[in-house]
């Protein structure tokens, strides 16, 4: 047995779409699965994370920094990854996804200059590093920012 074929014991799970509180013959009458009395048996039970008036954990832990909502998640690709394309090919974000180099373009794709390139390509992506631009243009290719 391993994690990929774990399953609950036979008969231990049952559907959650039955009606509660419809008499003891239903198997879930009287207290309707809420036990006897107490705060959690009443309507309006406290929200998740409520600790009975004690300062809750999410407020006790120190907060650090902030998240800038204007940041962009750019996917970086090295020049060496462009070797899979044919000579004189037009490389776009869509063609990079078809080749399997990029799975999710997120906010943009940038070509970086690591590795070697031996083919003349027309590359149309969101950004280029200086090193990548020089390597692509040295072979007669073009770099277009979209």
N, C-alpha and C positions, 0 to 999 in steps of 0.2 A: 504494500500500500504506500502511496505517496500523495503529495498535495494535489495532484491533478485529478485523482479519482476519489476524493473524500466525499461522503454523502451522509446525511443523518440516518440514524437507526430506523429500521422499518417501523412505521406506526407512530414515531415520535413527533412528526410534523403533520399538521392538518390545516385546511384552508382557513383563512382569516376573514372570510366573508359571511360567517354565520351571525345571527342576531343574538345579542346578549340580553340578559334580563327578561327572558320570556318563560319563566317557570323552571322548576328544578328538573322537570322531565327533559328539557332541552340540553341538560348537562352544563348549562352556564346561566342558571337563574339566580335568585336571591341576591347575592352581593355582586353578581355579574363580573366576576374575575377581579374585583378590586379588594378582596380581603375584608377585614372587619374594621370599621371606623378609621380614624386617622386622617391626616391632611390629604393624603393621596387618594383616599376613597371618596372625597367630596368633589363637587364640581368646582371648577376654577382652581385646580391644583397648581402649584407654582411652576413657573417656566423652567426649561432645562438650564442647568447651571446655577439655579437658586440654592443658596446654602443656609437657609433659615435665618437670614439677617446678618450672618457673618460676612465679612468682605469677601466676595467671590474671587476665585482663583484668577479669572481673566482680568480682574482689577488689581490684584496683588502683585502680579508680575510686572517688572519694569518694561516700559515701552522704549524702543530705540529707533531712531531714524524715521524716515518716511518713504512712501512710494510715490515717485513722480509719475503722474498720470499722462504726461506728455512724452514719455520715452517711447522709442520705437525698437522693436525686436527685429534686428537685421540678420539674415542668414548669410554666413560667410562661406565662400567657396574658393579654393585655391585654383590657380591657373592649370595645375597638373590634372585637375578633374576634367578639364575641357578636351583632353586627348581622345576621349571616346567619340568625338564628333569627326565627321569626314572633312576633308580639305574643302575650303570655300563654303562651308555650311554657315547658316544663320542661327546663332545661339540666342534663344529667348528663355524667359522664365518657364514657359509652357514646355519647351523642348527639354529643359533641364529636369522638369518633373517627369516627362515621359521616359527619360534615360534612367531615372531613379536616383539622380544626384541630389535633388531637392525633394523632400517629402511634402513640406508645408512652407510656402514662401513667407508666411507671416506678414511683416510690414515692408519687406523688401529684400533683395538679393544683392550682395556686394562681392565682387571678384577681387581676391587677394593675390599677391605676386609670388607665392611659394611654389617651387617646382619648375619644371621645364615645359615649354610648349613648342611643338614642331610643325603646327599647321596654321594656315592662313584662315582666320575666322572673322565673321562679323558678329560682334557680341552686343546684345541689347538688354541691359539690366539696369537696376536702380543706381548702382554706384561702383566705382573702380578705385583701387589704390593706385598710387603713382607707379609702383613697381609692376603691377599687372598691366597698366596702360602701356608702359614702355615695351614690355615683352610681347603684347599682342600686336602693337603697331610696328615693332621691329621686323616682324614676319610679313608685313603688308596687310594685316588685318585692320579692322576699324572698331572703335569703342563708341557706342551710342548710349547716352543716359536717357532712360524713359521716365 
